Amino acid sequence: MRILHTNDDGISAIGIASLHEATASLGEQLVVAPASGRSAESHGITFHRPLMVHRARLDFGGEGMAVEGTPADCVKLALRALWLERHGAGTRPDLVISGMNHGANVGINVIYSGTVAAAVEAAFLGVPAIAVSLMLGDKSRIEWRRAAWIARQAIDRVLAAKLLDAHRVININVPCTERPDAPMPEICVVPMNTAAGVDGYERRTAPDGRTYYWPAGNGMEFVHTAEGSDVERLYGGAVTITPLFYDLSDRTLLERMRRALA
């Protein structure tokens, strides 16, 4: 298996290094990731400046290509140029892995996530993709290698099911892992929670008298948490697996609207 590996925390992040190490036995990997952290940039891409690329070392060994761009840029550039330069015209990876992200991407946060956007970009272009994120607690206590091992078990389950076709995305979230001997959690397949977040903004005054607003909240509090959703199950300590698709058409309204507007 040939894999393209990316993330949104930047190529020097421990999350991508740990997951790269944990998935090394799946096959040959090309790492193409942002040169610096580009979290919460959703599906932004670069049009008006060049995408500079340089080689970079990963924390746990191996080398990748750092791109001065967004996560979606990385995947688009890799699939349309960098991968072809390495493997030849007409080739593409068998799988794209995005992550492991520093923080969960569940509920409506998948819309904002650069990690998920990178996986969705792969699906746009016809390569199956898996996004992986880790719920954080005390960052100083996170056992990244153990969390990556847990993520690998979930990835293996997804691949073994043979349900991941060329235009699909699987979103995996791993619960907070703070012990090197943490047991393997339950793996559950769940829908995303669709309630809005409750984050707000603090009104502040700059030294020069201007008013500004500072984002407040932890990004993981929601107006409502649906029973059996990714948010509920992740908070309950389970690994969550959610299939995603980029078609945003509201098909429940489509036919009614056609008839109403005919």
C-alpha positions as CSV (number, residue, x, y, z in Angstrom):
1,M,0.0,0.0,0.0
2,R,1.2,3.5,-0.8
3,I,0.1,6.3,1.5
4,L,0.1,10.1,1.4
5,H,0.3,11.4,5.0
6,T,-0.5,15.0,6.0
7,N,-1.9,17.1,8.9
8,D,-2.8,20.6,9.9
9,D,-0.5,21.1,13.0
10,G,2.6,21.3,10.8
11,I,5.2,18.9,9.8
12,S,7.2,19.2,13.0
13,A,4.1,18.3,15.2
14,I,4.4,15.2,17.4
15,G,1.0,14.0,16.3
16,I,2.0,13.4,12.7
17,A,5.3,11.9,13.8
18,S,3.6,9.4,16.2
19,L,1.0,8.3,13.7
20,H,3.5,8.0,10.9
21,E,5.5,5.7,13.1
22,A,2.5,3.7,14.1
23,T,1.3,3.2,10.5
24,A,4.8,2.6,8.9
25,S,4.1,-1.1,8.4
26,L,1.0,-0.4,6.2
27,G,3.4,0.5,3.4
28,E,5.4,3.2,1.7
29,Q,4.5,6.7,2.8
30,L,5.1,10.2,1.4
31,V,4.6,12.9,4.0
32,V,3.5,16.3,2.7
33,A,2.4,18.7,5.4
34,P,2.2,22.4,6.2
35,A,5.5,24.0,7.2
36,S,3.8,25.5,10.3
37,G,0.6,25.0,12.2
38,R,-2.5,25.7,10.1
39,S,-5.3,24.5,12.5
40,A,-8.9,25.5,12.0
41,E,-8.3,26.8,8.5
42,S,-11.0,24.5,7.1
43,H,-10.8,24.0,3.3
44,G,-8.9,27.2,2.4
45,I,-6.5,27.0,-0.5
46,T,-3.9,29.3,-1.9
47,F,-4.3,31.1,-5.2
48,H,-2.3,34.4,-5.2
49,R,1.2,33.3,-4.0
50,P,3.6,30.4,-4.7
51,L,3.6,27.3,-2.6
52,M,7.2,27.0,-1.4
53,V,8.3,23.5,-0.6
54,H,11.3,22.2,1.4
55,R,12.4,18.9,3.0
56,A,12.0,18.4,6.7
57,R,12.7,15.7,9.3
58,L,10.0,14.1,11.4
59,D,10.5,13.7,15.2
60,F,10.5,9.9,15.3
61,G,12.5,9.4,12.1
62,G,11.7,9.8,8.4
63,E,11.6,12.7,6.1
64,G,8.7,14.7,4.6
65,M,8.0,17.7,2.4
66,A,6.9,20.9,4.1
67,V,4.6,23.2,2.2
68,E,4.1,26.9,2.9
69,G,0.3,26.5,2.5
70,T,-2.8,25.0,4.0
71,P,-3.7,21.4,4.6
72,A,-5.9,21.3,1.5
73,D,-3.0,22.9,-0.4
74,C,-0.7,20.1,0.7
75,V,-3.0,17.3,-0.6
76,K,-3.9,19.1,-3.8
77,L,-0.2,19.8,-4.5
78,A,0.9,16.3,-3.6
79,L,-1.7,14.5,-5.7
80,R,-1.3,16.8,-8.7
81,A,2.5,17.3,-8.7
82,L,4.7,15.9,-5.8
83,W,3.4,12.4,-5.9
84,L,3.7,12.2,-9.7
85,E,7.3,13.5,-9.5
86,R,8.2,10.7,-7.2
87,H,6.2,7.8,-8.6
88,G,5.5,8.7,-12.2
89,A,2.7,10.1,-14.3
90,G,-0.7,8.6,-13.8
91,T,0.0,7.2,-10.3
92,R,-1.7,8.1,-7.1
93,P,-1.7,6.8,-3.5
94,D,-3.9,4.0,-2.3
95,L,-4.9,6.1,0.8
96,V,-4.5,9.5,2.4
97,I,-4.1,9.7,6.2
98,S,-4.5,13.1,7.8
99,G,-3.3,13.6,11.4
100,M,-3.0,12.8,14.2
101,N,-4.4,16.1,15.1
102,H,-3.7,17.8,18.4
103,G,-7.3,18.0,19.6
104,A,-10.6,16.2,18.8
105,N,-12.5,16.9,15.6
106,V,-16.0,15.9,16.4
107,G,-19.4,17.5,15.9
108,I,-19.7,20.7,13.9
109,N,-15.9,21.2,14.4
110,V,-15.3,18.9,11.4
111,I,-16.4,21.9,9.3
112,Y,-13.6,24.1,10.7
113,S,-11.0,21.4,10.8
114,G,-7.9,21.6,8.6
115,T,-7.3,17.9,9.4
116,V,-10.6,16.9,8.0
117,A,-10.4,19.3,5.1
118,A,-7.1,17.6,4.0
119,A,-8.9,14.3,3.9
120,V,-11.9,15.8,2.1
121,E,-9.5,17.2,-0.5
122,A,-8.2,13.8,-1.2
123,A,-11.8,12.5,-1.6
124,F,-12.5,15.3,-4.1
125,L,-9.6,14.0,-6.2
126,G,-10.7,10.4,-5.9
127,V,-8.4,9.0,-3.2
128,P,-9.9,7.4,-0.1
129,A,-8.9,9.2,3.1
130,I,-8.9,8.8,6.9
131,A,-8.7,11.8,9.3
132,V,-7.4,11.0,12.8
133,S,-7.6,13.3,15.8
134,L,-6.7,12.9,19.5
135,M,-8.8,14.5,22.3
136,L,-6.5,16.4,24.6
137,G,-6.5,16.7,28.3
138,D,-3.3,17.8,30.1
139,K,-0.9,18.2,27.1
140,S,2.1,17.4,29.2
141,R,0.7,14.0,30.0
142,I,-0.4,12.8,26.6
143,E,1.1,9.5,25.6
144,W,1.4,10.1,21.9
145,R,2.8,6.8,20.9
146,R,0.1,4.9,22.8
147,A,-2.6,7.1,21.3
148,A,-1.2,6.5,17.8
149,W,-1.2,2.7,18.5
150,I,-4.9,3.0,19.4
151,A,-5.5,5.0,16.2
152,R,-3.8,2.3,14.2
153,Q,-6.1,-0.4,15.6
154,A,-9.1,1.7,14.4
155,I,-7.5,2.3,11.0
156,D,-6.9,-1.4,10.6
157,R,-10.6,-2.1,11.3
158,V,-11.7,0.4,8.7
159,L,-9.3,-1.0,6.1
160,A,-10.4,-4.6,6.8
161,A,-14.0,-3.7,6.3
162,K,-13.3,-2.7,2.7
163,L,-16.0,0.0,2.7
164,L,-13.7,3.0,2.0
165,D,-14.2,3.8,-1.7
166,A,-12.4,6.5,-3.7
167,H,-14.6,9.4,-2.7
168,R,-15.2,8.7,1.0
169,V,-13.7,10.1,4.2
170,I,-13.6,8.3,7.5
171,N,-13.2,10.6,10.6
172,I,-11.5,8.8,13.6
173,N,-11.2,10.4,17.0
174,V,-9.2,8.8,19.8
175,P,-10.1,9.6,23.5
176,C,-7.6,11.4,25.7
177,T,-4.6,9.0,26.3
178,E,-2.4,9.8,29.3
179,R,-1.0,6.3,30.2
180,P,1.5,4.3,28.3
181,D,-0.5,1.2,29.2
182,A,-3.9,2.7,28.4
183,P,-6.2,-0.2,27.4
184,M,-7.7,-0.3,23.9
185,P,-11.0,1.6,24.1
186,E,-14.3,0.5,22.5
187,I,-14.6,1.4,18.9
188,C,-17.9,2.7,17.7
189,V,-19.4,3.9,14.5
190,V,-21.4,7.1,15.1
191,P,-22.9,10.1,13.4
192,M,-21.5,13.6,14.0
193,N,-23.2,15.9,16.5
194,T,-24.7,18.8,14.6
195,A,-25.4,21.3,17.3
196,A,-23.5,24.7,17.3
197,G,-20.7,25.3,19.7
198,V,-21.1,27.6,22.7
199,D,-17.8,29.5,22.3
200,G,-18.1,33.2,22.6
201,Y,-15.9,36.3,22.5
202,E,-14.4,38.5,25.3
203,R,-14.6,42.2,24.6
204,R,-11.3,43.9,25.4
205,T,-9.7,47.3,25.0
206,A,-6.3,47.7,23.4
207,P,-3.7,50.1,24.9
208,D,-4.5,52.6,22.1
209,G,-8.2,52.6,23.1
210,R,-9.5,50.4,20.2
211,T,-12.0,47.6,21.0
212,Y,-11.1,44.1,20.0
213,Y,-12.6,40.6,20.7
214,W,-10.7,37.6,22.0
215,P,-12.2,34.1,21.2
216,A,-13.3,32.3,24.4
217,G,-14.1,28.7,25.1
218,N,-12.4,25.3,24.6
219,G,-14.1,24.4,21.3
220,M,-15.6,21.2,22.8
221,E,-18.8,22.6,24.3
222,F,-22.0,22.4,22.3
223,V,-25.5,23.7,22.6
224,H,-26.7,20.2,22.6
225,T,-25.1,16.7,22.5
226,A,-27.1,14.1,20.8
227,E,-27.3,10.7,22.3
228,G,-25.1,8.2,20.4
229,S,-23.2,11.0,18.6
230,D,-19.5,11.3,18.1
231,V,-19.3,14.0,20.9
232,E,-21.1,11.9,23.4
233,R,-19.2,8.7,22.7
234,L,-15.8,10.3,22.6
235,Y,-16.5,12.0,26.0
236,G,-17.5,8.5,27.2
237,G,-14.0,7.2,26.4
238,A,-14.7,5.5,23.1
239,V,-12.8,5.7,19.8
240,T,-15.3,7.2,17.3
241,I,-15.5,6.4,13.6
242,T,-17.7,8.6,11.4
243,P,-18.1,8.3,7.7
244,L,-18.2,11.7,6.0
245,F,-19.1,12.9,2.5
246,Y,-18.5,16.2,0.8
247,D,-21.8,16.5,-1.1
248,L,-23.6,19.3,0.8
249,S,-26.9,19.0,-1.1
250,D,-29.9,19.0,1.2
251,R,-31.5,16.0,-0.5
252,T,-34.5,16.0,2.0
253,L,-35.5,19.3,0.5
254,L,-34.4,18.8,-3.1
255,E,-37.5,17.2,-4.6
256,R,-39.9,19.4,-2.6
257,M,-38.1,22.5,-3.9
258,R,-38.1,21.2,-7.5
259,R,-41.8,20.7,-7.3
260,A,-42.4,24.1,-5.6
261,L,-40.3,26.0,-8.1
262,A,-41.5,24.2,-11.3
